[in-house]
Amino acid sequence: MKSVCLLSLLLGVLCQQFQQQPPRRELPSPGLLRKAFLLNEVENIEDYRTQIMSTFGKVLKYDSTKKICKKLSGGGKGTAEWCTNVANELGQILISVLTCEESLHKLLPMAEGLMKRYRNAGETPPELMYVDRGCCRVHGVSSVEQLFSEWTDGGMLVRLDIFHWIHRFDAAVRTDHHPKYTLFKSALSAAVFAYNKDDIALLVQAICAGHPTSYASLTDSQIIEIHVSKSDLRHHVRRIKVGAQGTCARVNSAIDILKGATGMDENQVHLFKYAATIDHVWENQQKHFDCIQDPPGRNMYTITKYVTRNGVRLPWYSTVRGSNSLEGFHSYLPKMIPGPHCGAVPFQVYILAGIARWNSDRESASVKGQKGRKHMVYVSPLVHRLNQRCQELFGEV
């Protein structure tokens, strides 16, 4: 009886008429998706602009790049050559402008607008600004001091970024593929910086705690050479400046050594183009000794979190020195514009939205302990609504 029922049920299923599968709809084209994104972002532009205009800092980084301007097309093609950005100690962008040239006349409105923003908001002017040029008063007031005269007259210090100072010695180098090039750059870095002894001792203690018997016969120098990585030094050890006199003596010694046979490769090709060339570059760079030093009494590091290694608690340092964070932004900047080319209006929308997202991510990363919430929404009204719902449901933001 059961078999008969199952058979009749099966026949009923087989005889049932099903609707035909609907035709597959074509996926939206990339151009349509991009247009939809732009239309949605246009509604958020004022919010993004407000977020960027509400960003301030005590240590600023000032630099320019050409990378992003190559993507301008249509009516905007050729109208801009430089993208100049000012960031704070967290890496957040305070202002970003496009100009046809990197001159005092073209950048003066940007500087005046930034100083006016601080003034209207009642913010204390920045204490320090890192630049890649225009730092020294060799022939009077420097270009950066003219741009930000209100701040420099009030006590803001202008300092040259160490990376750019070291990079200037490349003018005397035959090629950066020379086997002694890396050695030369390491010598220049070591001439400027020294590692904090207390941090080194704590790091060695943490390493030895994991192998108390194996490393007992090794000296601290051997442990540092064999078991300490560059990442360990970057995150757990602070660097200090050795002073103008110490830097001068170390650089002079490194150049004298490499001008001889030590500076040649296996084919007897010298690292430097000519001895007179490196002497000329070295003579010009000595004027920057004062502006590559840290401001007296200024703490250049903050502790973002602590990590435990073999039972030893190590601080994780973050530095406000230099403009590395701005260099990272310049590398990421072209990725904000999808595709190789972009019109002037969409270009501005992409840049504003990208900078707002960049700033929000930097703010989350700066939370002590690095436990800041990673943003999935960047529009302030939506973030505020999300915080309210979290407060209602979980009692926390």
Stockholm file with secondary structure:
# STOCKHOLM 1.0

chainA/1-397         MKSVCLLSLLLGVLCQQFQQQPPRRELPSPGLLRKAFLLNEVENIEDYRTQIMSTFGKVLKYDSTKKICKKLSGGGKGTAEWCTNVANELGQILISVLTCEESLHKLLPMAEGLMKRYRNAGETPPELMYVDRGCCRVHGVSSVEQLFSEWTDGGMLVRLDIFHWIHRFDAAVRTDHHPKYTLFKSALSAAVFAYNKDDIALLVQAICAGHPTSYASLTDSQIIEIHVSKSDLRHHVRRIKVGAQGTCARVNSAIDILKGATGMDENQVHLFKYAATIDHVWENQQKHFDCIQDPPGRNMYTITKYVTRNGVRLPWYSTVRGSNSLEGFHSYLPKMIPGPHCGAVPFQVYILAGIARWNSDRESASVKGQKGRKHMVYVSPLVHRLNQRCQELFGEV
#=GR chainA/1-397 SS CHHHHHHHHHHHHHHCCCCCCCCCCCCCCHHHHHHHHHHHHHTTHHHHHHHHHTCCCSEEEEEEESTGGGGBCGGGTTSCCEEEEEECTTSCEEEEEEESSCCHHHHHHHHHHHHHHHHHHTCCCCSEEEESSCCCCSSSSCHHHHHTHHHHHTTCEEEECHHHHHHGGGGGBSCTTSTTHHHHHHHHHHHHEEECHHHHHHHHHHHHHHSTTTTTTSCHHHHHHHHCCHHHHHHHCCEEECCHHHHHHHHHHHHHHHTTGGGBCTTCCBSBSCHHHHHHHHHHHGGGTGGGSCCTTCCCEEEEEEEEETTEEEEEEEECCSSHHHHHHHHHGGGGSCSSCBCHHHHHHHHHHHHHHHHHHHHHHTSTTSCCCCCSCCCHHHHHHHHHHHHHHHSCC
#=GC SS_cons         CHHHHHHHHHHHHHHCCCCCCCCCCCCCCHHHHHHHHHHHHHTTHHHHHHHHHTCCCSEEEEEEESTGGGGBCGGGTTSCCEEEEEECTTSCEEEEEEESSCCHHHHHHHHHHHHHHHHHHTCCCCSEEEESSCCCCSSSSCHHHHHTHHHHHTTCEEEECHHHHHHGGGGGBSCTTSTTHHHHHHHHHHHHEEECHHHHHHHHHHHHHHSTTTTTTSCHHHHHHHHCCHHHHHHHCCEEECCHHHHHHHHHHHHHHHTTGGGBCTTCCBSBSCHHHHHHHHHHHGGGTGGGSCCTTCCCEEEEEEEEETTEEEEEEEECCSSHHHHHHHHHGGGGSCSSCBCHHHHHHHHHHHHHHHHHHHHHHTSTTSCCCCCSCCCHHHHHHHHHHHHHHHSCC
//
